[in-house]
C-alpha cells in the first residue's frame, strides 16, 4: 500500500485544471522509497516518504 511507515502519508485526490477551467480527477502520490533504518540496534527495511528520510538524516 502507498503509505509512509513514519508519518502515514498516503495518496490524496484533487483536480487537473485545463485552460478552460474544466476539472478532471487526479491523484497526488507521495514519493515513497524503501530505506534500511537502524531501529533499536537492528536494521529494519521501511517504506518512507522523502520528507521523513530527510528529517531522519538531520536528527541522526
Residue frames as a rotation matrix with the C-alpha (Angstrom) as fourth column:
UNK 1
0.579 0.815 0.000 0.00
0.815 -0.579 0.000 0.00
0.000 0.000 -1.000 0.00
UNK 2
-0.135 -0.604 0.785 1.23
0.527 -0.715 -0.460 3.52
0.839 0.351 0.415 -0.77
UNK 3
0.896 0.408 0.177 1.76
0.043 -0.475 0.879 4.71
0.442 -0.780 -0.443 2.80
UNK 4
-0.074 -0.937 0.342 4.71
-0.432 -0.278 -0.858 6.12
0.899 -0.211 -0.384 4.72
UNK 5
0.123 0.060 -0.991 5.62
0.620 0.775 0.124 4.00
0.775 -0.629 0.058 7.76
UNK 6
-0.734 -0.513 -0.444 6.61
0.665 -0.416 -0.620 7.07
0.134 -0.751 0.647 9.81
UNK 7
-0.899 0.349 -0.263 4.05
-0.243 -0.899 -0.363 9.83
-0.364 -0.262 0.894 9.08
UNK 8
-0.346 0.789 0.507 1.27
0.545 0.609 -0.576 7.75
-0.764 0.077 -0.641 7.42
UNK 9
-0.318 0.187 -0.930 1.24
-0.632 -0.772 0.061 9.97
-0.706 0.607 0.364 4.34
UNK 10
-0.250 0.329 0.911 -0.99
0.534 0.831 -0.154 8.40
-0.808 0.448 -0.383 1.66
UNK 11
-0.760 0.060 0.647 -2.43
0.615 -0.254 0.746 9.19
0.209 0.965 0.156 -1.75
UNK 12
-0.363 0.678 -0.639 -4.63
0.188 -0.618 -0.763 12.29
-0.913 -0.397 0.097 -1.86
UNK 13
-0.177 0.438 0.881 -7.03
0.972 0.218 0.087 13.37
-0.154 0.872 -0.464 -4.56
UNK 14
-0.322 0.071 -0.944 -7.57
0.041 -0.995 -0.089 16.61
-0.946 -0.068 0.317 -6.43
UNK 15
0.735 0.630 0.251 -8.29
0.337 -0.018 -0.941 18.01
-0.589 0.776 -0.225 -9.87
UNK 16
-0.581 -0.712 0.395 -6.42
0.740 -0.259 0.621 18.73
-0.340 0.653 0.677 -13.07
UNK 17
0.363 0.674 -0.643 -7.49
0.239 -0.735 -0.635 22.14
-0.901 0.076 -0.428 -14.33
UNK 18
-0.046 -0.315 0.948 -7.39
0.995 0.073 0.072 22.84
-0.092 0.946 0.310 -18.05
UNK 19
-0.931 -0.330 0.154 -7.13
0.355 -0.919 0.173 26.30
0.084 0.216 0.973 -19.62
UNK 20
-0.374 0.881 0.291 -10.94
-0.182 -0.378 0.908 26.44
0.909 0.286 0.301 -19.76
UNK 21
-0.607 -0.007 0.795 -11.01
-0.783 -0.167 -0.599 25.52
0.137 -0.986 0.096 -16.03
UNK 22
0.540 0.698 -0.470 -12.70
-0.569 0.714 0.407 22.13
0.620 0.047 0.783 -16.58
UNK 23
-0.066 -0.527 0.847 -11.84
-0.972 0.227 0.065 19.81
-0.226 -0.819 -0.527 -13.68
UNK 24
0.499 0.141 -0.855 -10.78
-0.359 0.932 -0.056 16.22
0.788 0.335 0.516 -14.18
UNK 25
0.944 -0.047 0.326 -9.85
-0.299 0.292 0.909 13.95
-0.138 -0.955 0.262 -11.29
UNK 26
0.271 -0.905 -0.327 -6.23
-0.263 0.257 -0.930 13.14
0.926 0.338 -0.168 -10.47
UNK 27
0.884 -0.053 -0.464 -4.16
0.434 0.458 0.776 11.65
0.171 -0.888 0.428 -7.65
UNK 28
0.408 -0.809 0.424 -1.26
-0.736 -0.566 -0.371 13.09
0.540 -0.160 -0.826 -5.70
UNK 29
0.819 -0.158 -0.551 1.05
0.305 0.934 0.185 10.21
0.486 -0.319 0.814 -4.72
UNK 30
0.799 -0.588 0.124 3.73
-0.437 -0.427 0.792 10.52
-0.412 -0.687 -0.598 -2.04
UNK 31
0.376 -0.779 -0.502 7.35
-0.642 0.172 -0.747 9.97
0.668 0.603 -0.436 -3.07
UNK 32
0.813 0.018 0.582 7.97
-0.490 0.561 0.667 6.69
-0.314 -0.827 0.465 -1.22
UNK 33
0.112 -0.858 -0.501 11.33
-0.715 0.281 -0.640 4.94
0.690 0.430 -0.582 -1.03
UNK 34
0.906 0.053 -0.420 12.43
0.203 0.817 0.540 1.68
0.372 -0.575 0.729 0.58
UNK 35
0.190 -0.821 0.538 15.11
-0.633 -0.521 -0.573 2.53
0.751 -0.232 -0.618 3.13
UNK 36
0.237 -0.224 -0.945 17.09
0.630 0.776 -0.026 0.48
0.739 -0.590 0.325 5.64
UNK 37
0.266 -0.016 0.964 16.94
-0.536 -0.833 0.134 2.18
0.801 -0.553 -0.230 9.05
UNK 38
-0.712 -0.478 -0.515 18.53
0.228 0.537 -0.812 1.30
0.665 -0.695 -0.273 12.39
UNK 39
0.175 0.814 0.554 15.76
-0.618 -0.347 0.706 0.81
0.767 -0.466 0.442 14.94
UNK 40
0.779 0.058 0.624 16.64
-0.606 0.326 0.726 -0.35
-0.162 -0.944 0.289 18.47
UNK 41
-0.063 -0.953 0.296 20.05
-0.676 0.259 0.690 -1.53
-0.734 -0.157 -0.660 17.25
UNK 42
-0.159 0.080 0.984 18.64
0.482 0.876 0.007 -3.57
-0.861 0.476 -0.178 14.34
UNK 43
-0.934 -0.088 -0.346 18.47
-0.264 -0.479 0.837 -2.97
-0.239 0.873 0.425 10.62
UNK 44
-0.165 0.945 0.281 14.84
0.463 0.326 -0.824 -2.64
-0.871 -0.006 -0.492 9.53
UNK 45
-0.922 -0.068 0.381 13.62
0.381 -0.322 0.867 -2.02
0.064 0.944 0.323 5.99
UNK 46
-0.172 0.869 -0.464 10.83
0.498 -0.330 -0.802 0.56
-0.850 -0.369 -0.376 5.90
UNK 47
-0.198 0.228 0.953 8.89
0.910 -0.320 0.266 2.43
0.365 0.920 -0.144 3.24
UNK 48
-0.086 0.062 -0.994 9.30
0.657 -0.747 -0.104 6.15
-0.749 -0.662 0.023 3.97
UNK 49
0.860 0.312 0.404 8.44
0.507 -0.619 -0.600 9.34
0.063 0.721 -0.690 2.13
UNK 50
0.072 -0.924 0.376 11.39
0.712 -0.216 -0.668 11.51
0.699 0.316 0.642 1.14
UNK 51
0.279 0.072 0.958 10.45
-0.406 -0.895 0.186 14.21
0.870 -0.440 -0.221 3.65
UNK 52
0.950 0.086 0.300 10.76
-0.310 0.384 0.870 11.70
-0.041 -0.919 0.391 6.52
UNK 53
0.606 -0.795 0.028 14.07
0.773 0.580 -0.257 10.39
0.188 0.178 0.966 5.13
UNK 54
0.033 -0.590 0.807 15.45
0.240 -0.779 -0.580 13.93
0.970 0.213 0.116 5.16
UNK 55
0.487 0.188 0.853 14.36
-0.684 -0.526 0.506 14.58
0.544 -0.830 -0.128 8.74
UNK 56
0.985 -0.174 -0.001 15.82
0.142 0.802 0.580 11.24
-0.100 -0.571 0.815 9.90
UNK 57
0.292 -0.926 0.239 19.18
0.782 0.088 -0.617 12.17
0.551 0.367 0.750 8.36
UNK 58
0.086 -0.219 0.972 19.11
-0.212 -0.957 -0.197 15.55
0.973 -0.190 -0.129 10.11
UNK 59
0.712 0.269 0.648 18.43
-0.661 -0.054 0.749 14.06
0.236 -0.962 0.140 13.55
UNK 60
0.936 -0.344 -0.074 20.96
0.352 0.913 0.208 11.23
-0.004 -0.221 0.975 13.23
